[in-house]
Amino acid sequence: MKNGNIRKLTVTAMLAAMSSVLMFFSFSVPFMPSFIKMDFSELPALIASFAIGPLSGAAVCLVKNLVNLFFTTTGGIGELSNFLLGVFFVVPAGIIYKIKKDRLGAFIGSIVGAAAMAGLSVASNYFIVYPIYTKFMPLEAIIEAYQAIFSGVTSLLDCLIIFNMPYTFLKGLCSVAITFLIYKHISPIIKGTR
């Protein structure tokens, strides 16, 4: 039991380190404003949630954002949002997988988690992130960045629903796809059965 807990803690720490590094390799995507970045830092958190449990996945999300606070360009607001969205992604996925431990359970959990993350992205950005960002950048400038891609958006809520919500869901699906490709191969190593 004690060795098992030490192994879980060690694997969680290793996955958190990987997640922290992956967060540094963010990049812009052409269909989003330049201040919104794509990264694959939720991938290790999702793997942790499946292999060890939802609490481990949440811990990976917490550690990677605490590490990135030392290098933040968002004053910690981006990290807070990333933590909340990550938890809403990996915890439901891990809980559903824990109940139904097969590929279908993992798939359903991942889709539910990605959808929860996408839905929460609207609320977290509308009520937390952008109200703070507007202290440094006028709301009109933020909306104009979205309008440069699609002129039909006229409010912040339009921007979040038309751009951020589908983007966040797609970002989650990218992590899901990679997890499904590699999880079966690395699961025995993570769990110590090989």
SETOR-743906 format. One record per residue (C-alpha): x, y, z; residue in three letters. Coordinates in nm, 2 decimals, decimal comma, always signed. Example, Ala and Ser with C-alpha at 12.3 -4.5 7.8 and 13.67 -1.06 7.14 Angstrom:
residues 2
[[+1,23; -0,45; +0,78]; 'ALA']
[[+1,37; -0,11; +0,71]; 'SER']
***
This chain:
residues 194
[[+0,00; +0,00; +0,00]; 'MET']
[[+0,28; +0,25; +0,10]; 'LYS']
[[+0,48; +0,16; -0,21]; 'ASN']
[[+0,17; +0,21; -0,42]; 'GLY']
[[+0,11; +0,55; -0,28]; 'ASN']
[[+0,47; +0,65; -0,33]; 'ILE']
[[+0,45; +0,53; -0,69]; 'ARG']
[[+0,13; +0,73; -0,76]; 'LYS']
[[+0,28; +1,04; -0,61]; 'LEU']
[[+0,60; +1,00; -0,81]; 'THR']
[[+0,41; +0,94; -1,14]; 'VAL']
[[+0,19; +1,24; -1,07]; 'THR']
[[+0,49; +1,46; -1,01]; 'ALA']
[[+0,66; +1,33; -1,33]; 'MET']
[[+0,34; +1,40; -1,53]; 'LEU']
[[+0,31; +1,74; -1,37]; 'ALA']
[[+0,67; +1,82; -1,48]; 'ALA']
[[+0,59; +1,71; -1,83]; 'MET']
[[+0,27; +1,92; -1,83]; 'SER']
[[+0,47; +2,22; -1,71]; 'SER']
[[+0,72; +2,19; -1,99]; 'VAL']
[[+0,44; +2,13; -2,25]; 'LEU']
[[+0,28; +2,46; -2,14]; 'MET']
[[+0,59; +2,65; -2,25]; 'PHE']
[[+0,55; +2,52; -2,61]; 'PHE']
[[+0,23; +2,71; -2,68]; 'SER']
[[+0,17; +2,85; -3,02]; 'PHE']
[[-0,09; +3,07; -3,20]; 'SER']
[[-0,35; +2,93; -3,43]; 'VAL']
[[-0,47; +3,10; -3,74]; 'PRO']
[[-0,84; +3,11; -3,66]; 'PHE']
[[-0,80; +3,27; -3,32]; 'MET']
[[-0,67; +3,61; -3,20]; 'PRO']
[[-0,29; +3,60; -3,14]; 'SER']
[[-0,33; +3,63; -2,76]; 'PHE']
[[-0,50; +3,29; -2,74]; 'ILE']
[[-0,25; +3,01; -2,76]; 'LYS']
[[-0,27; +2,63; -2,82]; 'MET']
[[-0,07; +2,39; -2,61]; 'ASP']
[[-0,09; +2,02; -2,51]; 'PHE']
[[-0,03; +2,06; -2,14]; 'SER']
[[-0,36; +1,89; -2,05]; 'GLU']
[[-0,24; +1,57; -2,21]; 'LEU']
[[-0,03; +1,45; -1,91]; 'PRO']
[[-0,32; +1,56; -1,68]; 'ALA']
[[-0,57; +1,35; -1,87]; 'LEU']
[[-0,33; +1,05; -1,86]; 'ILE']
[[-0,29; +1,10; -1,49]; 'ALA']
[[-0,66; +1,11; -1,44]; 'SER']
[[-0,71; +0,78; -1,63]; 'PHE']
[[-0,41; +0,59; -1,49]; 'ALA']
[[-0,41; +0,71; -1,12]; 'ILE']
[[-0,74; +0,89; -1,07]; 'GLY']
[[-0,92; +1,23; -1,10]; 'PRO']
[[-0,73; +1,37; -0,80]; 'LEU']
[[-0,40; +1,30; -0,97]; 'SER']
[[-0,52; +1,47; -1,29]; 'GLY']
[[-0,63; +1,78; -1,09]; 'ALA']
[[-0,29; +1,78; -0,91]; 'ALA']
[[-0,11; +1,79; -1,25]; 'VAL']
[[-0,32; +2,09; -1,35]; 'CYS']
[[-0,24; +2,27; -1,03]; 'LEU']
[[+0,13; +2,20; -1,03]; 'VAL']
[[+0,18; +2,30; -1,40]; 'LYS']
[[+0,00; +2,63; -1,34]; 'ASN']
[[+0,20; +2,70; -1,02]; 'LEU']
[[+0,52; +2,64; -1,21]; 'VAL']
[[+0,41; +2,87; -1,49]; 'ASN']
[[+0,33; +3,15; -1,24]; 'LEU']
[[+0,70; +3,22; -1,23]; 'PHE']
[[+0,69; +3,29; -1,61]; 'PHE']
[[+0,35; +3,44; -1,64]; 'THR']
[[+0,27; +3,72; -1,89]; 'THR']
[[-0,10; +3,73; -1,77]; 'THR']
[[-0,05; +3,83; -1,40]; 'GLY']
[[-0,17; +3,49; -1,29]; 'GLY']
[[-0,51; +3,52; -1,45]; 'ILE']
[[-0,43; +3,30; -1,75]; 'GLY']
[[-0,30; +3,04; -1,51]; 'GLU']
[[-0,61; +3,05; -1,29]; 'LEU']
[[-0,83; +3,01; -1,60]; 'SER']
[[-0,61; +2,73; -1,73]; 'ASN']
[[-0,63; +2,55; -1,39]; 'PHE']
[[-1,01; +2,57; -1,37]; 'LEU']
[[-1,06; +2,46; -1,73]; 'LEU']
[[-0,81; +2,18; -1,69]; 'GLY']
[[-0,98; +2,05; -1,38]; 'VAL']
[[-1,32; +2,06; -1,55]; 'PHE']
[[-1,17; +1,86; -1,84]; 'PHE']
[[-0,97; +1,59; -1,66]; 'VAL']
[[-1,18; +1,53; -1,34]; 'VAL']
[[-1,51; +1,43; -1,52]; 'PRO']
[[-1,31; +1,22; -1,76]; 'ALA']
[[-1,13; +1,04; -1,47]; 'GLY']
[[-1,45; +0,99; -1,27]; 'ILE']
[[-1,64; +0,84; -1,57]; 'ILE']
[[-1,34; +0,62; -1,66]; 'TYR']
[[-1,32; +0,50; -1,29]; 'LYS']
[[-1,69; +0,39; -1,32]; 'ILE']
[[-1,65; +0,23; -1,66]; 'LYS']
[[-1,29; +0,11; -1,70]; 'LYS']
[[-1,28; +0,05; -2,08]; 'ASP']
[[-1,23; +0,24; -2,40]; 'ARG']
[[-1,59; +0,34; -2,42]; 'LEU']
[[-1,58; +0,48; -2,06]; 'GLY']
[[-1,26; +0,67; -2,14]; 'ALA']
[[-1,41; +0,80; -2,46]; 'PHE']
[[-1,74; +0,91; -2,30]; 'ILE']
[[-1,54; +1,06; -2,01]; 'GLY']
[[-1,31; +1,25; -2,24]; 'SER']
[[-1,60; +1,40; -2,44]; 'ILE']
[[-1,79; +1,50; -2,13]; 'VAL']
[[-1,47; +1,66; -1,99]; 'GLY']
[[-1,40; +1,84; -2,31]; 'ALA']
[[-1,76; +1,97; -2,33]; 'ALA']
[[-1,75; +2,08; -1,97]; 'ALA']
[[-1,42; +2,26; -2,03]; 'MET']
[[-1,56; +2,43; -2,34]; 'ALA']
[[-1,88; +2,54; -2,16]; 'GLY']
[[-1,68; +2,67; -1,85]; 'LEU']
[[-1,45; +2,86; -2,08]; 'SER']
[[-1,73; +3,10; -2,17]; 'VAL']
[[-1,82; +3,16; -1,80]; 'ALA']
[[-1,46; +3,19; -1,68]; 'SER']
[[-1,35; +3,42; -1,96]; 'ASN']
[[-1,67; +3,64; -1,93]; 'TYR']
[[-1,67; +3,67; -1,55]; 'PHE']
[[-1,31; +3,63; -1,45]; 'ILE']
[[-1,04; +3,66; -1,72]; 'VAL']
[[-1,16; +3,94; -1,95]; 'TYR']
[[-1,29; +4,17; -1,68]; 'PRO']
[[-0,93; +4,17; -1,54]; 'ILE']
[[-0,77; +4,19; -1,89]; 'TYR']
[[-0,98; +4,50; -1,96]; 'THR']
[[-0,79; +4,68; -1,69]; 'LYS']
[[-0,49; +4,67; -1,92]; 'PHE']
[[-0,65; +4,64; -2,27]; 'MET']
[[-0,97; +4,81; -2,37]; 'PRO']
[[-1,26; +4,58; -2,43]; 'LEU']
[[-1,30; +4,73; -2,78]; 'GLU']
[[-0,95; +4,63; -2,87]; 'ALA']
[[-1,02; +4,27; -2,76]; 'ILE']
[[-1,34; +4,25; -2,96]; 'ILE']
[[-1,16; +4,41; -3,26]; 'GLU']
[[-0,90; +4,12; -3,25]; 'ALA']
[[-1,19; +3,88; -3,29]; 'TYR']
[[-1,36; +4,10; -3,55]; 'GLN']
[[-1,04; +4,09; -3,76]; 'ALA']
[[-1,12; +3,71; -3,81]; 'ILE']
[[-1,50; +3,73; -3,82]; 'PHE']
[[-1,67; +4,07; -3,85]; 'SER']
[[-2,00; +3,93; -3,73]; 'GLY']
[[-1,91; +3,94; -3,36]; 'VAL']
[[-2,03; +4,25; -3,18]; 'THR']
[[-1,99; +4,17; -2,81]; 'SER']
[[-1,76; +3,98; -2,58]; 'LEU']
[[-2,02; +3,71; -2,53]; 'LEU']
[[-2,04; +3,66; -2,91]; 'ASP']
[[-1,66; +3,62; -2,92]; 'CYS']
[[-1,66; +3,37; -2,64]; 'LEU']
[[-1,94; +3,16; -2,79]; 'ILE']
[[-1,83; +3,17; -3,15]; 'ILE']
[[-1,46; +3,14; -3,10]; 'PHE']
[[-1,35; +3,03; -2,75]; 'ASN']
[[-1,60; +2,76; -2,68]; 'MET']
[[-1,54; +2,56; -3,00]; 'PRO']
[[-1,17; +2,62; -2,98]; 'TYR']
[[-1,15; +2,50; -2,62]; 'THR']
[[-1,35; +2,19; -2,72]; 'PHE']
[[-1,12; +2,12; -3,01]; 'LEU']
[[-0,82; +2,17; -2,79]; 'LYS']
[[-0,96; +1,91; -2,55]; 'GLY']
[[-1,02; +1,67; -2,84]; 'LEU']
[[-0,66; +1,70; -2,95]; 'CYS']
[[-0,55; +1,58; -2,61]; 'SER']
[[-0,81; +1,30; -2,62]; 'VAL']
[[-0,69; +1,19; -2,96]; 'ALA']
[[-0,32; +1,17; -2,85]; 'ILE']
[[-0,41; +1,00; -2,52]; 'THR']
[[-0,61; +0,73; -2,71]; 'PHE']
[[-0,30; +0,68; -2,94]; 'LEU']
[[-0,05; +0,64; -2,66]; 'ILE']
[[-0,23; +0,54; -2,34]; 'TYR']
[[-0,25; +0,16; -2,40]; 'LYS']
[[+0,13; +0,16; -2,46]; 'HIS']
[[+0,23; +0,37; -2,16]; 'ILE']
[[-0,03; +0,26; -1,91]; 'SER']
[[+0,16; -0,05; -1,79]; 'PRO']
[[+0,47; +0,16; -1,73]; 'ILE']
[[+0,28; +0,43; -1,54]; 'ILE']
[[+0,10; +0,16; -1,33]; 'LYS']
[[+0,42; -0,04; -1,27]; 'GLY']
[[+0,28; -0,36; -1,42]; 'THR']
[[+0,56; -0,38; -1,68]; 'ARG']
***
